[in-house]
Structures are given as C-alpha cells and as structure tokens.
Amino acid sequence: MDHFSLEEWRKYVKNELSEPERELYEDHLYICDQCLEVYLEAMDEEENSLPEMQGEDEFTNLVMAQITGGNPEEADKEHKELSTKESWFERWFPIAFACFMLVGGLVTMYRDKNQIDQD
C-alpha cells in the first residue's frame, strides 16, 4: 500500500489539493492507520501555526448577542450562568456516579455473602 508523506498531508490540511486529490486522500484515511497518524500530526502543526485570537470571550459574547438579538452584556451574563451550571455538573456528576456504583457493589457483595452463609 502506498502512503502519503507528511508534506503531502500538509498540503491536504492547507487545502492546496484539487478536489479529486482530496477525495483520494480522504478515502485512504479510512483504510490506513499509518497515514491517519501522519495526517493528525499535520493537523497539529497547522493548528499550532495559527495565531491566537485576542479577546476570544468578547468575540463570543458579541456573536451570541447578534444571534439572540440582545446586547453583549446580557450574553456575557448568560454565558457565565451556563458555565457555572456546566462546571457544577461536570464536577459533581462523576463523583455521585462513582458513589452510586460503590454503594451498589457493596450491597451486591453483602447480599451474595448472606446467601452463601444461609446455604
């Protein structure tokens, strides 16, 4: 099987290939894990070469305000409220789930032990 080089994948990532070539590369990704790794490396390089966006939060707030028809301050307030709710859920749900699983396992162990003792 022929493989594509890192330089070829860089061209793909930068959209410097014709449409038929792009389709060939994409089809190849479905069957070749080696090229998938090289492609991901090219993607990482391209991502790291992009400049960082200054004022990303303000930009997000302005876009959200335009979408909702509100003003940026309201969008910022809604964004902070959602972030607080998400962070609470993200923090406590895994802990609660682990406790639930632990208690369930202990109950099952206790029942099994009692059944063995009764037999």
Secondary structure as GFF3:
##gff-version 3
##sequence-region A 1 119
A	DSSP	alpha_helix	6	13	.	.	.	ID=ss1
A	DSSP	alpha_helix	19	31	.	.	.	ID=ss2
A	DSSP	alpha_helix	33	49	.	.	.	ID=ss3
A	DSSP	alpha_helix	56	68	.	.	.	ID=ss4
A	DSSP	alpha_helix	72	118	.	.	.	ID=ss5
###
